[in-house]
Amino acid sequence: MSQAILDKVEQTAIKENPPKFEIGDTVDVHLRILEGNKERIQVFTGVVIALSGSGSKEMFTVRRIVAGEGVERKFPLHSPRIEKVEVKRSGVVRRAKLYFLRGRVGKAVRLKERRRS
């Protein structure tokens, strides 16, 4: 009984058209940031290295390099704070999780680009 109620509540939080992207894609995540009483859009650009969870709890991890240091951030896919997710490049990968990129530096971090048909 209680599981059915939880499922109905979760369905209200799920976006109707979630963004389409895959592991290895370079994406721009447009976030709504509140600063005092102002709201602005901040862009986080990086490579999607992991997808996890399901339903309203689905998350994705984006990794980028800032000043020579790796920065990872996890985003809830169905969050109202996420304005949109733009795919910039599609990478060729053979893994479900790209954690091996954490040990790489410089040009070794780049992935081959997938040809779009």
Secondary structure, DSSP 8 states (H G I E B T S, - for coil): -HHHHHHHHHHHHS-SS-----TT-EEEEEEEEEETTEEEEEEEEEEEEEEE--GGG-EEEEEEEETTEEEEEEEETT-TTEEEEEEEE-B----S--GGGGG--GGGG---B----
